Amino acid sequence: MSLDGEERTIRCLVAKVGLDGHDRGAHVISRAFRDAGFEVIYSGLHRSPEEVVQATIQEDVDVLGISILSGAHKTLVPRILEGMAEAGALADTLVLVGGIVPDDDQAALREGGVAEIFGPGASMSEMIDYVRENAPERE
Amino acid sequence: MGESPGSESGDTNDVATSHGRATETDPLVTDLLDGQQRALARVISKIENRADGYRSIVGDLHRAAGEATVVGVTGPPGAGKSTLVDKLVAAYREQGQTVGVIAIDPTSPYSGGAVLGDRIRIAAATGDDGVFVRSMSTRGSLGGLSTATADAITAMDAFGFDRIIVETVGAGQNEVDVVRTADTVVLLVPPGGGDDVQMLKAGILEIADCFVVNKADLDGADRTVQRLREMLNERGTSPGGGHHGPGDREETPGDREAASATGEATNWTPSILETVATSGKGIEDVRATIERHREYLDASGERRERERSRQAATVRRILRAEVRDRVEAELAADDGLDSLLDRVVDRQIDPYTAADEVFEPIAECLDDKHTED
């Protein structure tokens, strides 16, 4: 391992936001991402949108995965996206949402900057492949 | 961060680089010195990835750094490092000091991935611009970790944080090297009899400036404190083996002389403190002890000596990596070791001779250089 020569590893923040205590899914995904060779930072439960933005910026992650099962995605996710846009981080961060998002709500989230939404039944390999293919290239 | 730390360096755009090839400062450096956290985050990523241009970035930042106090927090898994760091960050914030935290977690040797879990416990950081927490993995070890950590510290220092905390599991040489980059090393010891203390004996015990028996409300804490005290007393009776003067870090001939020149001023007796990190009990003592150690370092002149030996270690590490890379490149340019290896396996030559043959051109160059001198 030399001091030069790039060693790139995909970094992901797996975030739980708002009053949502169900994090089995976030844990399973964190571990699957780790086993896929990614570096995963798990936010812990009950984070505010501002905390998620702060962690995204400071950890300089390539991928932000928001796990949300509470049904509050219509208020919480846009606040995260706005915060990231303000900090100039939205353009080169891949934002994913995992959880239960009704079809009717999906278009608005995508418009706001969410790249993909994974609902119940999405397979691990599908998500990992998606991240590998779409993680932003940075100079 | 409104205070715009690092701004005293003024016209950062004109930072001259010593090798002259890159006269223009990377905009990331300007933004970082301007107090933009995103630029700091990006710089640390470049350092971790060894991305193009990271060397000149670190070079520019090196000139702007040197003000922060660096605290290393280490101890076995489950000792309560992250929780202590969380409380320590809060204590610093109360004093009006800004804090950068580097939390290091191991990378899986199997997948190369990692779950970096320390951030969860460092809750004092949330929503506060005066705290910057960065999780790092042990990827690219083999000395790379300590170099990357030292560079990340430089970046945080140049950004203007008053205190920088590096948190890592104190197992293995790599991690020991990492905490050695700190001005003050805090070692957490969980209570539970002497065995844990015995386990800590090798390597890490010698470099601790402050012992913290965490979870002091549990049974066995008294005994652990007792054991530590005994161990420190034993240490005191063996001259030279005790306090960690610069001499027992990366050793250079100059260090020894420097250590004896400062004489008894290098006598810092490590404190043994008790805390209950979850409730915050004893944290103020830890903070005050670290400050006291900081003042001691300044008063005794040991700070500069430590910095010297630290930089010596860094330069040597870089040199070793350079030499290794050169040799690897040399090998790759030929047919690798193939033809040599056949001869070694057939017992025509021995491994030393094989290595000599590869190294010969390099040795010749160095010999030439010496004759020129």
Chai-1 contact restraints between the chains, C-beta under 6 A:
chainA,res_idxA,chainB,res_idxB,connection_type,confidence,min_distance_angstrom,max_distance_angstrom,comment,restraint_id
A,M1,B,G140,contact,1.0,0.0,6.0,A-B,restraint_1
A,M1,B,L142,contact,1.0,0.0,6.0,A-B,restraint_2
A,M1,B,G144,contact,1.0,0.0,6.0,A-B,restraint_3
A,S2,B,A321,contact,1.0,0.0,6.0,A-B,restraint_4
A,S2,B,D325,contact,1.0,0.0,6.0,A-B,restraint_5
A,L3,B,A321,contact,1.0,0.0,6.0,A-B,restraint_6
A,D4,B,R50,contact,1.0,0.0,6.0,A-B,restraint_7
A,E6,B,N49,contact,1.0,0.0,6.0,A-B,restraint_8
A,E6,B,R50,contact,1.0,0.0,6.0,A-B,restraint_9
A,E6,B,A51,contact,1.0,0.0,6.0,A-B,restraint_10
A,E7,B,N49,contact,1.0,0.0,6.0,A-B,restraint_11
A,E7,B,R50,contact,1.0,0.0,6.0,A-B,restraint_12
A,E7,B,G140,contact,1.0,0.0,6.0,A-B,restraint_13
A,R8,B,N49,contact,1.0,0.0,6.0,A-B,restraint_14
A,S30,B,V115,contact,1.0,0.0,6.0,A-B,restraint_15
A,R34,B,G113,contact,1.0,0.0,6.0,A-B,restraint_16
A,R34,B,V115,contact,1.0,0.0,6.0,A-B,restraint_17
A,D35,B,S111,contact,1.0,0.0,6.0,A-B,restraint_18
A,G37,B,S111,contact,1.0,0.0,6.0,A-B,restraint_19
A,G37,B,G112,contact,1.0,0.0,6.0,A-B,restraint_20
A,G37,B,G113,contact,1.0,0.0,6.0,A-B,restraint_21
A,F38,B,G113,contact,1.0,0.0,6.0,A-B,restraint_22
A,E39,B,A114,contact,1.0,0.0,6.0,A-B,restraint_23
A,E39,B,S137,contact,1.0,0.0,6.0,A-B,restraint_24
A,V40,B,V115,contact,1.0,0.0,6.0,A-B,restraint_25
A,I41,B,L116,contact,1.0,0.0,6.0,A-B,restraint_26
A,I41,B,R119,contact,1.0,0.0,6.0,A-B,restraint_27
A,I41,B,S135,contact,1.0,0.0,6.0,A-B,restraint_28
A,G44,B,I120,contact,1.0,0.0,6.0,A-B,restraint_29
A,E50,B,G127,contact,1.0,0.0,6.0,A-B,restraint_30
A,E51,B,T126,contact,1.0,0.0,6.0,A-B,restraint_31
A,I57,B,Q37,contact,1.0,0.0,6.0,A-B,restraint_32
A,I57,B,R38,contact,1.0,0.0,6.0,A-B,restraint_33
A,I57,B,A41,contact,1.0,0.0,6.0,A-B,restraint_34
A,Q58,B,A41,contact,1.0,0.0,6.0,A-B,restraint_35
A,Q58,B,F132,contact,1.0,0.0,6.0,A-B,restraint_36
A,Q58,B,V133,contact,1.0,0.0,6.0,A-B,restraint_37
A,Q58,B,R134,contact,1.0,0.0,6.0,A-B,restraint_38
A,D60,B,A41,contact,1.0,0.0,6.0,A-B,restraint_39
A,D60,B,R42,contact,1.0,0.0,6.0,A-B,restraint_40
A,D60,B,S45,contact,1.0,0.0,6.0,A-B,restraint_41
A,A87,B,R38,contact,1.0,0.0,6.0,A-B,restraint_42
